[in-house]
Amino acid sequence: MIRFIAVRLLRALITIFAVVTFAFVVLRMSGDPAQVMLGPDVPQEAVDAFRRSWGLDQPLWVQYLAYIRSIFTGDFGVSMRDKASALDLVLQRVPATLQLTVPALLLKLALGIPAGVYAALHRQSFADRGVILLAVLGFTIPSFVMGLLLVLIFAVILGVLPSGGQDTWVHGILPTITMSIGGIGILARFSRSAMIEVMGQPYIRTASAKGLKWGDVVWNHALPNAAVPIVTIVGFMVGSLIAGAVVVESIFSWPGIGRLLIVSVGNRDLAVVQCILLIIAATMVVSNLVVDLLYGWLDPRLRSNAAH
Amino acid sequence: MATINLSETSRPPGWYATFIKRLRRNVPFTVGLGIVWLAAMVAVAIFADQIRPYNITAMDLSSRLSHPGALKHLLGTDELGRDVLSRLLQSVRVSLIIAFGATILSAVFGTALGFAAAQFRGAVEHLVLVLADFQAALPFLIMSLAVLAFFGSSMVLLVCLMGFYGWERYARIARGLAISASSQGYAASVVQLGATPARVYFHHILPNVASTLIVSMTLTFPEIILMESGLSFLGLGVQPPETSLGNMVGFGREYLTRAPWIMLAPSVVIVLTTLSISIVGDWLRDKLDPTLS
């Protein structure tokens, strides 16, 4: 088990390191931030001074080493635009993003899994078909189309909900719904097929044959076994709590990480973009790691296999 | 026997009727609809130049933001008086070309890496797995956003970038299938006969794993369409004056209150197309994938 965890941890660290390197190389290779920051008509001396003060005149590998060294001391660089610490700028935006993504995640779990399980237990019924149809529709409609349709219906035509901004909790309703619909569909479909597969297993037949109540069979025998594949998807959703709101934040002008990323990318604010990429990758990697460990806990067979 | 089989007395059905009958028996109705829609979209993509009534940049300033339904502009016009129908047809073409190109790229790239991992094992395999971890850690939308914004968007870059989408899925499948194939008799025997690795992989293993790979292509294809339209919606994908489905939705968004049809027309096409691929893909998976059932 310890070896299993150690290997996972090492892979997680290598992954984060790869993301940092990728972000660094791509962002530096792609042109001079001095030009974008200062505009086209500034004298050469100003450009030179700008590049010198940000260390952009150094060779790439010197910049890279300096960057890695400063990350280890907790210094993620300074925003070229706001002259403030990049990490602070990014962390300021995290709560706003979580205000959308956490309720959306809860909504996905609360609606998606029960709908899928119910459909699996009532196969071929009217409800089952309805769930499948809605689920497929839910994840084939892209979030930007869904968001704009909701705005069109509830803000423009009915005029009952605001179309953008972050002033009150009412402003969060449409973005949260937009964000959760696709996930509800995916979870419903996944839970349905996981449950159907489990319900066909011999141990379920044994459990019902020995006279257990139907509810007990479902709760104690079927659900724990169906949980393994569902946990993978949920883990992925948790991992994208930070990154998953880019499009929705942009539709509803919600001042979260996604909007900051788009604005900073437009401004070529290297430190901020790097910091966002690092945080996104770290959340993703950590939640994947937790899912891997949860697997071992949920399914002892995987634990012994992975250790070998 | 006194009973007469009526079907033998009637005229034998023509090839057309037989075809329809077979089709009805083998293809569910919704799948049929999906196939028809996809065929129509492919036809639109091929003949977009011939069937579109106007040039996509032609401005009709006297009828800006005109409502759909008029004979002159069936789906209305946008803020510059450009015909929405013409732009829609061109958008279908652009979005489909990108999605086709990218799907093929990512299938080839991923399968090649998967085979390489299966052939060489050791360091190469670890490298492929690290790359797959990397891909899983950085959401694709975020990565492409950074790359496109910093390098500037061009059609070639967009297709190449989208060509990385989902490669890890093919790599994982190809690696797993190739490893299990090499433990089966047929691959080992051609190796014994002196076939080069390339021959073993492309002539013997690939045909055996092709159906599973094709199924995952039907999964990747709609996702690439959504990814491209999402990027274009954010203004980072296809750049004006060229147009794509997401790009149209993005620009239509500004006229949501006054002219919702600009944004609704491409939205409907996106949803119907991804829905069709999803339905047809599920059906194909049931038919083709030997690992199911």
HADDOCK unambig.tbl for C-alpha pairs under 7 A between the chains (distance, minus, plus):
assign (segid A and resid 15 and name CA) (segid B and resid 130 and name CA) 6.74 0.50 0.50
assign (segid A and resid 15 and name CA) (segid B and resid 133 and name CA) 6.25 0.50 0.50
assign (segid A and resid 15 and name CA) (segid B and resid 134 and name CA) 5.34 0.50 0.50
assign (segid A and resid 18 and name CA) (segid B and resid 134 and name CA) 6.75 0.50 0.50
assign (segid A and resid 19 and name CA) (segid B and resid 134 and name CA) 6.65 0.50 0.50
assign (segid A and resid 26 and name CA) (segid B and resid 147 and name CA) 6.85 0.50 0.50
assign (segid A and resid 27 and name CA) (segid B and resid 150 and name CA) 6.57 0.50 0.50
assign (segid A and resid 30 and name CA) (segid B and resid 150 and name CA) 5.55 0.50 0.50
assign (segid A and resid 30 and name CA) (segid B and resid 151 and name CA) 5.26 0.50 0.50
assign (segid A and resid 140 and name CA) (segid B and resid 271 and name CA) 6.18 0.50 0.50
assign (segid A and resid 140 and name CA) (segid B and resid 274 and name CA) 5.81 0.50 0.50
assign (segid A and resid 140 and name CA) (segid B and resid 275 and name CA) 5.71 0.50 0.50
assign (segid A and resid 141 and name CA) (segid B and resid 271 and name CA) 5.39 0.50 0.50
assign (segid A and resid 142 and name CA) (segid B and resid 226 and name CA) 6.42 0.50 0.50
assign (segid A and resid 145 and name CA) (segid B and resid 267 and name CA) 6.03 0.50 0.50
assign (segid A and resid 152 and name CA) (segid B and resid 256 and name CA) 6.90 0.50 0.50
assign (segid A and resid 156 and name CA) (segid B and resid 257 and name CA) 6.33 0.50 0.50
assign (segid A and resid 265 and name CA) (segid B and resid 146 and name CA) 6.41 0.50 0.50
assign (segid A and resid 265 and name CA) (segid B and resid 149 and name CA) 6.07 0.50 0.50
assign (segid A and resid 266 and name CA) (segid B and resid 149 and name CA) 6.47 0.50 0.50
assign (segid A and resid 280 and name CA) (segid B and resid 138 and name CA) 6.97 0.50 0.50
assign (segid A and resid 281 and name CA) (segid B and resid 137 and name CA) 5.00 0.50 0.50
assign (segid A and resid 281 and name CA) (segid B and resid 138 and name CA) 5.29 0.50 0.50
assign (segid A and resid 284 and name CA) (segid B and resid 137 and name CA) 5.28 0.50 0.50
assign (segid A and resid 285 and name CA) (segid B and resid 137 and name CA) 5.67 0.50 0.50
